[in-house]
Amino acid sequence: MKRILFLGFTLIISQYSSAETWVYFENNSALSFNVSIQQYGTHILSSGEWNPSANTVAAWEGQKEIMWTNRNTGIHNGDDFFFDMHLLSGSDTVTLQLKLTGTFTASNMWISAQGPSFSHPWYGDNNFHDATFILNGKSYTLKYHAYFTGGYDNVFFALQEGDPHPINYADTSNANTFNVLAYNIFMLTPPIGISDQDTRAAVIPDHIHGYDAIIFSEAFYNNARNTLQTGISAEYPYMTAVVDNGILNDDGGVFIASRFPIMNSSQIVFSDCNGSDCLAAKGVMYAKIDKLGKTYHLFGTHTQAWNTATDVATRIFQFKEMDQFISSQNIPSTEAVIIGGDLNVDMIANNLGEYDGMLDSLNLMEPTYIGHPYTYDSDISYYASGSAYEFLDYVMTKNDYLNPTSASNEVLILRSIDDSMFNMFDLSDHLAVWGHFEFPLPTDLNKTIAPTPIEITLLPNPSTDNVSIQFKEPWTGNVSVYDVLGNPLIQQSIQQKTDQTMTVSSLIPGVYVISFENDRQIKQSKKLIIH
């Protein structure tokens, strides 16, 4: 009996020694909020018995402490104590709610929430509860639960924006646009790294829809990579192997997944490395992708890490190897070459001028940068360590080849409120980068590739059944007709002729592009109208 009484007394002391509940809020949205908290009920607590902790919540701010309350001091047996935490954005309000009822020893707790078009009952369990609603014209989901801490439960609310980085799905049917996601997914092989790899690998596929191709880096851990590849295979059925030489402790962790057929792929492992990076077969993976008849050449990589002078010199050497590897593919200058991945060159610091040097050595077109200003941000990502704010991940085109008419890199903050991810939310330590490129229609190719002038006349134009192609001088090459999306429809060869008849009766009325090509370069393009 004495032992039982002692244990009971110890339990009561333990409850009182940790008699607080903390309320946290995760803002997985681009909205910012003002916070206003009211405490009311049959008794008003004194200052110091509870306290608000925040007046504002910034866009994408994670795990923000909103308030705390003690669970016994000033809590009267039988009395109800209510806390309404109002999150205000413009004219809209979401209210997070907590209720305490005093007991003989301390208090019991319930949680709830209200917002546009929803009002929840009080919940006294540790289950997840959620509501989806419209806020400021967009869809959001609020999800929350109370969770056991060893003492009194804490409470965690999370707001998830439904589509924070919308992509134009019509681009998937446009041969002249190409959308590439570069994503370092932070999946080291255990025990080198333990970072919820399997959990994140199962969730990531839900957040990477709509791209033409994805460059994954740091996909080192085989089990997690297999889970990820299975999850994305329906939307991205074409995948390269992982960069590897079969010699080192670990593979290179880089592979490419594509919505469209991969016609050819090859790889190199860098011949130079420094420090711990030499334990993995880092290199470059190449994928030749056929998007609706137009060819794109995608090179994914993960280069030397860290910022010492030796690391910078190693990256410079790796860039030279990469450039030589690209040149060895004998890619026509009329086709696009895209390089992406974790290049480990920080644009913000531009240490030893290496960002500028990277652009020069690889002859890259600098895109327009939009979205979050860093791709590695310890204030944003649950998994990012230290106090680091770096821009390391890119998707860029090479100037030596077909240039886009517009190019942008947008940094994406990808988070999940799946049950398995709650309290962690972030899908990697790096943020993803979306490279969006619009390439010229065949009629505009002469704007980016210097043509060899040839004089051509189309008669009649508009046409119905046949069109006569008349050259000022005898000409040899191919003549191709494209629709406005860049899809090839008709092709004919010409051998030293000054005129050629092309049958176009199979074409429906509309506007087309007729291109004249030799030596694997488009020399001229003209508009062809079919009536």
NUDO-523800 format. One line per 10 residues: their letters; for each residue x, y, z of C-alpha. Coordinates in nm, 3 decimals. Example, Ala and Ser with C-alpha at 12.3 -4.5 7.8 and 13.67 -1.06 7.14 Angstrom:
% residues 2
AS = 1.230 -0.450 0.780; 1.367 -0.106 0.714
END
This chain:
% residues 531
MKRILFLGFT = 0.000 0.000 0.000; 0.282 0.245 0.085; 0.439 0.178 -0.255; 0.111 0.247 -0.435; 0.057 0.571 -0.245; 0.414 0.679 -0.317; 0.374 0.613 -0.688; 0.046 0.803 -0.692; 0.201 1.100 -0.514; 0.495 1.093 -0.756
LIISQYSSAE = 0.258 1.095 -1.053; 0.072 1.399 -0.916; 0.402 1.584 -0.856; 0.510 1.494 -1.212; 0.188 1.635 -1.354; 0.229 1.962 -1.169; 0.596 1.996 -1.262; 0.513 1.990 -1.635; 0.170 2.150 -1.616; 0.170 2.352 -1.938
TWVYFENNSA = 0.020 2.314 -2.282; 0.186 2.482 -2.579; 0.005 2.561 -2.903; 0.200 2.566 -3.230; 0.107 2.670 -3.583; 0.271 2.569 -3.913; 0.203 2.803 -4.205; 0.245 2.603 -4.526; 0.117 2.887 -4.741; 0.215 3.214 -4.904
LSFNVSIQQY = -0.029 3.401 -4.679; 0.081 3.605 -4.380; -0.140 3.645 -4.072; -0.198 3.883 -3.786; -0.270 3.695 -3.462; -0.523 3.801 -3.202; -0.593 3.581 -2.896; -0.884 3.604 -2.654; -0.920 3.418 -2.325; -1.270 3.402 -2.180
GTHILSSGEW = -1.506 3.175 -1.986; -1.627 3.142 -1.627; -1.292 3.268 -1.507; -1.025 3.495 -1.653; -0.666 3.384 -1.602; -0.407 3.629 -1.480; -0.102 3.732 -1.679; 0.164 3.470 -1.622; -0.094 3.192 -1.595; -0.119 3.200 -1.974
NPSANTVAAW = 0.044 3.412 -2.242; 0.014 3.480 -2.614; 0.345 3.419 -2.791; 0.293 3.568 -3.138; 0.136 3.874 -3.299; 0.210 3.770 -3.656; 0.285 3.463 -3.865; 0.490 3.510 -4.182; 0.438 3.327 -4.510; 0.586 2.975 -4.493
EGQKEIMWTN = 0.682 3.021 -4.130; 0.718 2.681 -3.966; 0.634 2.559 -3.615; 0.545 2.898 -3.471; 0.460 2.909 -3.101; 0.121 3.083 -3.074; 0.047 3.065 -2.701; 0.093 2.863 -2.383; -0.122 2.809 -2.081; -0.061 2.644 -1.747
RNTGIHNGDD = -0.294 2.358 -1.661; -0.347 2.409 -1.286; -0.258 2.749 -1.137; -0.572 2.964 -1.147; -0.769 2.677 -1.302; -1.077 2.631 -1.084; -1.247 2.296 -1.048; -1.556 2.287 -1.272; -1.483 2.614 -1.451; -1.440 2.643 -1.829
FFFDMHLLSG = -1.153 2.841 -1.983; -1.163 2.923 -2.356; -0.884 3.045 -2.583; -0.967 3.174 -2.933; -0.660 3.229 -3.152; -0.773 3.439 -3.450; -0.554 3.427 -3.762; -0.646 3.726 -3.978; -0.558 3.755 -4.347; -0.729 4.040 -4.527
SDTVTLQLKL = -1.100 4.010 -4.460; -1.080 3.637 -4.378; -1.031 3.479 -4.036; -0.944 3.129 -3.922; -0.988 3.064 -3.550; -0.791 2.801 -3.361; -0.960 2.703 -3.037; -0.861 2.548 -2.706; -1.082 2.476 -2.405; -0.982 2.379 -2.050
TGTFTASNMW = -1.219 2.250 -1.783; -1.087 2.258 -1.428; -1.068 1.932 -1.232; -0.975 1.848 -0.872; -0.610 1.797 -0.972; -0.567 2.026 -1.274; -0.771 2.041 -1.600; -0.899 1.852 -1.904; -0.848 1.987 -2.257; -1.044 2.001 -2.584
ISAQGPSFSH = -0.949 2.154 -2.919; -1.147 2.283 -3.218; -1.135 2.528 -3.510; -1.362 2.758 -3.710; -1.322 2.929 -4.043; -1.489 3.016 -4.371; -1.765 2.757 -4.428; -1.673 2.529 -4.134; -1.717 2.508 -3.756; -1.587 2.200 -3.578
PWYGDNNFHD = -1.712 2.048 -3.253; -1.482 2.010 -2.954; -1.242 1.716 -2.973; -1.088 1.559 -2.664; -0.876 1.296 -2.840; -0.536 1.271 -3.008; -0.673 1.205 -3.357; -0.614 1.429 -3.658; -0.897 1.662 -3.758; -0.913 1.874 -4.073
ATFILNGKSY = -1.122 2.106 -4.287; -1.077 2.228 -4.645; -1.210 2.572 -4.734; -1.162 2.878 -4.952; -0.949 3.163 -4.818; -0.869 3.472 -5.023; -1.003 3.291 -5.329; -0.782 2.981 -5.297; -0.822 2.636 -5.144; -0.660 2.559 -4.808
TLKYHAYFTG = -0.670 2.274 -4.560; -0.639 2.319 -4.184; -0.525 2.006 -4.001; -0.460 1.970 -3.629; -0.423 1.737 -3.334; -0.325 1.720 -2.968; -0.020 1.506 -2.908; 0.129 1.337 -2.603; 0.444 1.492 -2.457; 0.499 1.283 -2.144
GYDNVFFALQ = 0.310 1.542 -1.941; 0.014 1.744 -2.062; -0.060 1.731 -2.434; 0.055 2.005 -2.670; -0.146 2.114 -2.975; -0.031 2.155 -3.334; -0.230 2.329 -3.608; -0.109 2.339 -3.972; -0.249 2.530 -4.269; -0.171 2.381 -4.612
EGDPHPINYA = -0.218 2.579 -4.934; -0.388 2.356 -5.191; -0.176 2.447 -5.494; 0.094 2.695 -5.390; 0.299 2.659 -5.709; 0.047 2.608 -5.993; 0.182 2.470 -6.319; 0.009 2.508 -6.653; -0.088 2.151 -6.741; -0.151 2.261 -7.100
DTSNANTFNV = 0.228 2.280 -7.131; 0.240 1.901 -7.139; 0.076 1.910 -7.483; 0.295 2.192 -7.615; 0.615 2.065 -7.772; 0.780 2.408 -7.750; 0.769 2.442 -7.373; 0.973 2.232 -7.134; 0.926 2.220 -6.757; 1.201 2.061 -6.548
LAYNIFMLTP = 1.205 2.014 -6.172; 1.547 1.988 -6.005; 1.513 1.837 -5.659; 1.779 1.736 -5.408; 1.575 1.497 -5.193; 1.825 1.444 -4.907; 1.810 1.065 -4.896; 2.148 0.953 -4.768; 2.204 0.585 -4.703; 2.168 0.494 -4.334
PIGISDQDTR = 2.352 0.507 -4.102; 2.526 0.800 -4.276; 2.200 0.991 -4.249; 1.869 0.929 -4.071; 1.609 1.173 -4.199; 1.274 0.993 -4.241; 1.385 0.885 -4.589; 1.125 0.612 -4.638; 0.843 0.831 -4.509; 0.933 1.121 -4.735
AAVIPDHIHG = 0.985 0.895 -5.036; 0.626 0.775 -5.005; 0.487 1.129 -4.986; 0.697 1.321 -5.242; 0.509 1.179 -5.548; 0.194 1.362 -5.435; 0.369 1.699 -5.470; 0.556 1.684 -5.802; 0.283 1.669 -6.065; 0.279 1.832 -6.407
YDAIIFSEAF = 0.646 1.850 -6.508; 0.795 1.718 -6.831; 1.100 1.578 -6.652; 1.252 1.570 -6.304; 1.618 1.563 -6.206; 1.658 1.394 -5.868; 1.980 1.426 -5.670; 2.086 1.277 -5.336; 1.867 0.975 -5.410; 2.142 0.759 -5.257
YNNARNTLQT = 1.933 0.528 -5.037; 1.816 0.237 -5.250; 1.506 0.146 -5.045; 1.373 0.502 -5.042; 1.461 0.552 -5.409; 1.268 0.239 -5.504; 0.965 0.366 -5.310; 0.989 0.703 -5.482; 1.026 0.554 -5.830; 0.725 0.330 -5.778
GISAEYPYMT = 0.522 0.630 -5.661; 0.603 0.847 -5.965; 0.598 0.574 -6.231; 0.240 0.635 -6.344; 0.309 0.999 -6.433; 0.679 0.964 -6.517; 0.713 0.614 -6.665; 1.052 0.676 -6.830; 1.356 0.675 -6.600; 1.730 0.659 -6.644
AVVDNGILND = 1.959 0.450 -6.430; 2.131 0.614 -6.133; 2.475 0.763 -6.189; 2.717 0.495 -6.071; 3.046 0.325 -6.152; 2.995 0.017 -5.933; 3.321 0.083 -5.751; 3.263 0.334 -5.472; 3.075 0.290 -5.146; 2.768 0.463 -5.280
DGGVFIASRF = 2.620 0.552 -5.618; 2.594 0.910 -5.739; 2.232 0.957 -5.630; 2.127 1.129 -5.957; 1.862 1.002 -6.197; 1.614 1.154 -6.441; 1.244 1.072 -6.464; 1.041 1.180 -6.767; 0.680 1.205 -6.876; 0.796 1.150 -7.234
PIMNSSQIVF = 1.008 0.876 -7.392; 1.380 0.875 -7.321; 1.537 0.788 -7.656; 1.890 0.755 -7.522; 2.078 0.795 -7.196; 2.439 0.783 -7.083; 2.647 0.898 -6.790; 2.990 0.987 -6.657; 3.133 0.974 -6.307; 3.357 1.270 -6.230
SDCNGSDCLA = 3.726 1.182 -6.227; 3.803 1.437 -5.955; 3.653 1.483 -5.609; 3.747 1.610 -5.265; 3.700 1.483 -4.910; 3.388 1.287 -4.814; 3.240 1.345 -5.160; 3.484 1.083 -5.287; 3.276 0.815 -5.113; 2.998 0.854 -5.373
AKGVMYAKID = 3.008 0.819 -5.752; 2.903 1.174 -5.831; 2.869 1.262 -6.197; 2.630 1.351 -6.479; 2.327 1.166 -6.619; 2.214 1.244 -6.975; 1.865 1.182 -7.111; 1.760 1.249 -7.470; 1.386 1.311 -7.444; 1.129 1.311 -7.724
KLGKTYHLFG = 0.850 1.549 -7.632; 0.579 1.527 -7.897; 0.836 1.503 -8.177; 1.071 1.769 -8.043; 1.402 1.661 -7.889; 1.535 1.791 -7.559; 1.874 1.700 -7.415; 1.870 1.698 -7.035; 2.183 1.669 -6.820; 2.134 1.616 -6.446
THTQAWNTAT = 2.417 1.645 -6.197; 2.525 1.684 -5.836; 2.869 1.840 -5.812; 3.130 1.870 -5.538; 3.000 2.008 -5.208; 3.145 2.267 -4.965; 3.320 2.598 -5.017; 3.693 2.571 -4.957; 3.925 2.678 -5.236; 3.992 2.310 -5.307
DVATRIFQFK = 3.619 2.240 -5.337; 3.574 2.533 -5.575; 3.866 2.414 -5.787; 3.716 2.064 -5.793; 3.382 2.198 -5.915; 3.556 2.397 -6.189; 3.723 2.077 -6.309; 3.391 1.891 -6.293; 3.223 2.160 -6.503; 3.491 2.113 -6.767
EMDQFISSQN = 3.430 1.737 -6.765; 3.058 1.799 -6.796; 3.107 2.033 -7.090; 3.326 1.778 -7.267; 3.067 1.507 -7.200; 2.794 1.724 -7.353; 3.008 1.799 -7.658; 3.072 1.427 -7.709; 2.699 1.367 -7.766; 2.715 1.553 -8.103
IPSTEAVIIG = 2.389 1.734 -8.038; 2.259 1.952 -8.324; 2.272 2.322 -8.248; 1.902 2.345 -8.339; 1.806 2.139 -8.032; 1.793 2.247 -7.668; 2.047 2.142 -7.407; 1.938 2.182 -7.044; 2.160 2.138 -6.738; 2.011 2.103 -6.391
GDLNVDMIAN = 2.056 1.972 -6.040; 2.239 2.058 -5.722; 2.540 2.241 -5.866; 2.660 2.344 -5.517; 2.751 2.692 -5.644; 2.600 2.957 -5.420; 2.474 3.242 -5.634; 2.425 3.460 -5.324; 2.781 3.441 -5.188; 2.942 3.395 -5.532
NLGEYDGMLD = 3.245 3.260 -5.347; 3.565 3.329 -5.545; 3.342 3.446 -5.829; 3.241 3.087 -5.904; 2.877 3.160 -5.996; 2.996 3.389 -6.276; 3.264 3.134 -6.361; 3.006 2.856 -6.386; 2.797 3.059 -6.631; 3.105 3.127 -6.840
SLNLMEPTYI = 3.265 2.782 -6.836; 2.942 2.603 -6.931; 2.819 2.894 -7.148; 2.484 2.902 -6.968; 2.193 3.138 -7.023; 2.106 3.295 -6.688; 1.732 3.252 -6.619; 1.498 3.490 -6.442; 1.488 3.393 -6.074; 1.151 3.403 -5.897
GHPYTYDSDI = 1.001 3.265 -5.578; 1.190 3.209 -5.253; 1.540 3.366 -5.258; 1.725 3.053 -5.142; 1.723 2.682 -5.225; 1.876 2.592 -4.888; 1.724 2.785 -4.599; 1.757 2.671 -4.240; 1.474 2.906 -4.139; 1.235 2.735 -4.381
SYYASGSAYE = 1.324 2.365 -4.387; 1.284 2.132 -4.092; 1.580 1.925 -4.218; 1.821 2.209 -4.303; 2.096 2.250 -4.044; 2.291 2.544 -3.909; 2.227 2.902 -4.010; 2.254 2.866 -4.384; 2.092 3.065 -4.664; 2.223 2.949 -5.001
FLDYVMTKND = 2.112 2.924 -5.363; 2.262 2.596 -5.487; 2.015 2.434 -5.728; 1.951 2.539 -6.088; 1.803 2.449 -6.426; 1.968 2.633 -6.719; 2.013 2.609 -7.094; 2.341 2.618 -7.286; 2.388 2.908 -7.525; 2.568 2.686 -7.776
YLNPTSASNE = 2.236 2.526 -7.865; 1.875 2.627 -7.918; 1.798 2.921 -7.691; 1.461 2.966 -7.520; 1.260 3.280 -7.577; 1.198 3.288 -7.201; 1.361 3.105 -6.911; 1.283 3.113 -6.539; 1.385 2.930 -6.223; 1.125 2.933 -5.947
VLILRSIDDS = 1.211 2.804 -5.600; 0.931 2.587 -5.462; 0.859 2.517 -5.095; 0.714 2.165 -5.091; 0.549 2.046 -4.770; 0.304 1.776 -4.670; 0.041 1.748 -4.395; 0.012 1.373 -4.440; -0.029 1.201 -4.100; 0.316 1.049 -4.136
MFNMFDLSDH = 0.474 1.390 -4.198; 0.298 1.591 -3.930; 0.537 1.794 -3.710; 0.805 1.759 -3.984; 0.619 1.876 -4.298; 0.920 1.952 -4.523; 1.000 1.698 -4.794; 1.377 1.768 -4.804; 1.648 1.991 -4.664; 1.670 2.158 -5.007
LAVWGHFEFP = 1.389 2.344 -5.178; 1.296 2.234 -5.529; 1.365 2.447 -5.838; 1.123 2.458 -6.129; 1.287 2.549 -6.459; 1.031 2.675 -6.710; 1.143 2.726 -7.071; 0.958 2.845 -7.378; 1.132 2.769 -7.704; 1.069 2.933 -8.041
LPTDLNKTIA = 0.828 2.786 -8.289; 1.002 2.660 -8.601; 0.909 2.988 -8.770; 1.118 3.175 -8.510; 1.426 2.957 -8.510; 1.618 3.200 -8.727; 1.605 3.442 -8.434; 1.832 3.225 -8.222; 2.044 3.049 -8.485; 2.212 3.250 -8.754
PTPIEITLLP = 2.065 3.132 -9.087; 2.233 3.090 -9.420; 2.019 3.316 -9.642; 1.821 3.144 -9.917; 1.549 3.302 -10.128; 1.229 3.096 -10.135; 0.882 3.164 -10.270; 0.566 2.964 -10.189; 0.290 2.962 -10.452; 0.003 2.977 -10.392
NPSTDNVSIQ = -0.003 3.085 -10.030; -0.274 3.045 -9.904; -0.301 2.700 -10.062; -0.549 2.411 -10.066; -0.406 2.098 -10.234; -0.052 2.165 -10.359; 0.210 2.428 -10.297; 0.499 2.506 -10.531; 0.830 2.579 -10.357; 1.057 2.793 -10.574
FKEPWTGNVS = 1.426 2.851 -10.494; 1.634 3.127 -10.652; 1.927 2.883 -10.678; 1.939 2.500 -10.678; 1.902 2.375 -10.321; 1.950 2.044 -10.137; 1.796 1.959 -9.802; 1.475 1.871 -9.622; 1.146 2.059 -9.624; 0.919 2.004 -9.322
VYDVLGNPLI = 0.572 2.127 -9.232; 0.488 2.177 -8.861; 0.167 2.265 -8.685; 0.164 2.560 -8.442; 0.262 2.329 -8.154; 0.576 2.224 -8.335; 0.455 1.877 -8.433; 0.605 1.758 -8.767; 0.338 1.666 -9.021; 0.501 1.643 -9.367
QQSIQQKTDQ = 0.862 1.603 -9.476; 1.022 1.590 -9.821; 1.380 1.574 -9.946; 1.508 1.801 -10.222; 1.818 1.729 -10.429; 1.962 2.024 -10.622; 1.634 2.170 -10.745; 1.503 2.517 -10.805; 1.141 2.413 -10.757; 0.951 2.142 -10.571
TMTVSSLIPG = 0.581 2.059 -10.544; 0.446 1.954 -10.205; 0.103 1.798 -10.158; -0.075 1.955 -9.861; -0.429 1.824 -9.914; -0.402 1.619 -9.591; -0.377 1.937 -9.383; -0.688 2.087 -9.231; -0.744 2.463 -9.277; -0.517 2.666 -9.055
VYVISFENDR = -0.173 2.819 -9.009; 0.141 2.605 -9.042; 0.518 2.653 -9.046; 0.726 2.525 -9.336; 1.096 2.494 -9.258; 1.396 2.441 -9.483; 1.684 2.250 -9.329; 2.026 2.127 -9.437; 2.346 2.041 -9.254; 2.120 1.970 -8.955
QIKQSKKLII = 2.037 2.341 -8.924; 1.718 2.523 -9.009; 1.810 2.783 -9.269; 1.474 2.948 -9.308; 1.110 2.914 -9.202; 0.796 3.054 -9.359; 0.431 3.072 -9.269; 0.200 2.851 -9.476; -0.175 2.907 -9.476; -0.412 2.627 -9.576
H = -0.766 2.715 -9.686
END
